[in-house]
Amino acid sequence: MTDAPLPPGWTLQQIRDRSGDQEAVALDPNRAVTWVGGAATEAKEALRPEIVLGFHDLCLVKTVDHDWYMGSLYEDGSIDCWAGCNSLDDGLRGL
């Protein structure tokens, strides 16, 4: 986790304080991230993560398109996103 990126203007301690999770971590974005939040008939879509923040088995993902998503973080490191967020702050409040 040494060089995992953080959102500009944020420290890890600020993220921990805002989320209420003192074990929150910045994770390597080089992992499989999939959007699964659409209707059951929609195909799953691979997302390209730029920033990944882990909160136990939940996470917030910022894509290279500058969109934020909330999802489930699995033991193998993969992520299924099932909700969009307007901003990091909205995502942190929604955890």
C-alpha positions as CSV (number, residue, x, y, z in Angstrom):
1,M,0.0,0.0,0.0
2,T,3.0,2.2,0.1
3,D,2.5,4.3,-3.0
4,A,-1.2,3.9,-3.6
5,P,-2.7,7.2,-4.8
6,L,-4.9,9.4,-2.7
7,P,-7.4,11.9,-4.0
8,P,-5.8,15.4,-4.5
9,G,-6.1,17.5,-1.4
10,W,-6.9,14.6,0.9
11,T,-4.7,12.8,3.4
12,L,-5.4,9.3,4.6
13,Q,-6.1,10.6,8.1
14,Q,-8.8,13.0,6.7
15,I,-10.4,10.1,4.8
16,R,-10.3,8.0,8.0
17,D,-11.8,10.8,10.1
18,R,-14.6,11.6,7.5
19,S,-15.5,7.9,7.1
20,G,-15.3,7.0,10.7
21,D,-13.1,4.0,9.8
22,Q,-9.6,4.3,11.3
23,E,-8.4,1.3,9.3
24,A,-9.3,2.8,5.9
25,V,-6.4,2.3,3.4
26,A,-5.4,3.5,-0.1
27,L,-5.1,0.4,-2.3
28,D,-3.3,-0.2,-5.5
29,P,-5.6,0.6,-8.4
30,N,-4.2,-2.2,-10.6
31,R,-7.1,-4.6,-10.0
32,A,-10.2,-5.9,-11.7
33,V,-13.1,-3.4,-11.1
34,T,-16.6,-4.1,-12.5
35,W,-19.8,-2.1,-12.6
36,V,-22.6,-4.4,-11.7
37,G,-25.2,-1.8,-10.5
38,G,-27.3,-1.7,-13.7
39,A,-30.5,-3.5,-14.4
40,A,-30.2,-7.3,-14.4
41,T,-30.4,-7.3,-18.2
42,E,-27.4,-4.9,-18.6
43,A,-24.0,-6.3,-19.3
44,K,-21.3,-5.9,-16.6
45,E,-18.9,-3.2,-17.5
46,A,-15.1,-3.1,-16.7
47,L,-14.1,0.1,-15.0
48,R,-10.6,1.7,-15.1
49,P,-9.7,2.7,-11.6
50,E,-7.4,5.6,-10.8
51,I,-7.9,5.6,-7.0
52,V,-9.2,2.8,-4.7
53,L,-9.9,3.4,-1.1
54,G,-10.6,0.3,1.1
55,F,-12.9,0.2,4.1
56,H,-12.9,-3.4,5.2
57,D,-15.1,-5.2,2.7
58,L,-16.4,-2.0,1.1
59,C,-14.5,0.5,-1.1
60,L,-14.7,3.7,-3.0
61,V,-13.3,3.8,-6.6
62,K,-12.5,6.9,-8.7
63,T,-12.2,6.0,-12.3
64,V,-10.0,7.6,-14.9
65,D,-13.2,9.3,-16.2
66,H,-13.4,11.1,-12.8
67,D,-16.5,9.2,-11.6
68,W,-16.8,7.8,-8.1
69,Y,-18.3,4.4,-7.3
70,M,-19.0,2.4,-4.2
71,G,-18.6,-1.3,-4.2
72,S,-17.7,-4.6,-2.5
73,L,-14.0,-5.5,-2.1
74,Y,-13.4,-9.2,-2.3
75,E,-10.5,-11.3,-0.8
76,D,-8.9,-11.8,-4.2
77,G,-8.7,-8.0,-4.6
78,S,-11.4,-7.6,-7.2
79,I,-14.2,-5.1,-6.8
80,D,-17.8,-5.1,-7.9
81,C,-19.3,-1.6,-7.9
82,W,-23.0,-1.3,-7.4
83,A,-23.6,2.4,-6.7
84,G,-22.4,5.7,-8.1
85,C,-21.4,8.7,-5.9
86,N,-21.5,12.4,-6.8
87,S,-18.2,13.0,-5.0
88,L,-15.7,11.4,-2.6
89,D,-17.4,13.3,0.2
90,D,-20.8,11.8,-0.7
91,G,-19.2,8.3,-0.9
92,L,-17.6,8.7,2.5
93,R,-20.9,9.8,4.1
94,G,-22.6,6.8,2.4
95,L,-20.3,4.1,3.8
